[in-house]
Amino acid sequence: MILANQVEIQLTINADEYLKMYQGKANDVVARAVDGRRIRFPARILQRFVTREGVSGAFVITFDEANRFRSIERKLR
């Protein structure tokens, strides 16, 4: 269940694209949420999900009342 202060996204970022973020050439990720909202968040929050292929999967991002990042979790199927 997705709460009001959460957003679900589906990401596929290949290794080359993520490398640009890691090198500081891009700081933010802009994605379309499952519910249609456009969301921007710091690329660094994806660091623990990076593999040799990049980042891929469904994620739930939680924000606080001031819309500041709180947590990100991979959504299990």
Secondary structure as a PSIPRED ss2 file (coil, helix, strand):
# PSIPRED VFORMAT (PSIPRED V4.0)

   1 M C   1.000  0.000  0.000
   2 I C   1.000  0.000  0.000
   3 L C   1.000  0.000  0.000
   4 A C   1.000  0.000  0.000
   5 N C   1.000  0.000  0.000
   6 Q E   0.000  0.000  1.000
   7 V E   0.000  0.000  1.000
   8 E E   0.000  0.000  1.000
   9 I E   0.000  0.000  1.000
  10 Q E   0.000  0.000  1.000
  11 L E   0.000  0.000  1.000
  12 T E   0.000  0.000  1.000
  13 I E   0.000  0.000  1.000
  14 N E   0.000  0.000  1.000
  15 A H   0.000  1.000  0.000
  16 D H   0.000  1.000  0.000
  17 E H   0.000  1.000  0.000
  18 Y H   0.000  1.000  0.000
  19 L H   0.000  1.000  0.000
  20 K H   0.000  1.000  0.000
  21 M H   0.000  1.000  0.000
  22 Y H   0.000  1.000  0.000
  23 Q C   1.000  0.000  0.000
  24 G C   1.000  0.000  0.000
  25 K C   1.000  0.000  0.000
  26 A C   1.000  0.000  0.000
  27 N C   1.000  0.000  0.000
  28 D E   0.000  0.000  1.000
  29 V E   0.000  0.000  1.000
  30 V E   0.000  0.000  1.000
  31 A E   0.000  0.000  1.000
  32 R E   0.000  0.000  1.000
  33 A E   0.000  0.000  1.000
  34 V C   1.000  0.000  0.000
  35 D C   1.000  0.000  0.000
  36 G C   1.000  0.000  0.000
  37 R C   1.000  0.000  0.000
  38 R E   0.000  0.000  1.000
  39 I E   0.000  0.000  1.000
  40 R E   0.000  0.000  1.000
  41 F E   0.000  0.000  1.000
  42 P E   0.000  0.000  1.000
  43 A H   0.000  1.000  0.000
  44 R H   0.000  1.000  0.000
  45 I H   0.000  1.000  0.000
  46 L H   0.000  1.000  0.000
  47 Q H   0.000  1.000  0.000
  48 R H   0.000  1.000  0.000
  49 F H   0.000  1.000  0.000
  50 V C   1.000  0.000  0.000
  51 T E   0.000  0.000  1.000
  52 R C   1.000  0.000  0.000
  53 E C   1.000  0.000  0.000
  54 G E   0.000  0.000  1.000
  55 V E   0.000  0.000  1.000
  56 S E   0.000  0.000  1.000
  57 G E   0.000  0.000  1.000
  58 A E   0.000  0.000  1.000
  59 F E   0.000  0.000  1.000
  60 V E   0.000  0.000  1.000
  61 I E   0.000  0.000  1.000
  62 T E   0.000  0.000  1.000
  63 F E   0.000  0.000  1.000
  64 D C   1.000  0.000  0.000
  65 E C   1.000  0.000  0.000
  66 A C   1.000  0.000  0.000
  67 N C   1.000  0.000  0.000
  68 R C   1.000  0.000  0.000
  69 F E   0.000  0.000  1.000
  70 R E   0.000  0.000  1.000
  71 S E   0.000  0.000  1.000
  72 I E   0.000  0.000  1.000
  73 E E   0.000  0.000  1.000
  74 R E   0.000  0.000  1.000
  75 K C   1.000  0.000  0.000
  76 L C   1.000  0.000  0.000
  77 R C   1.000  0.000  0.000
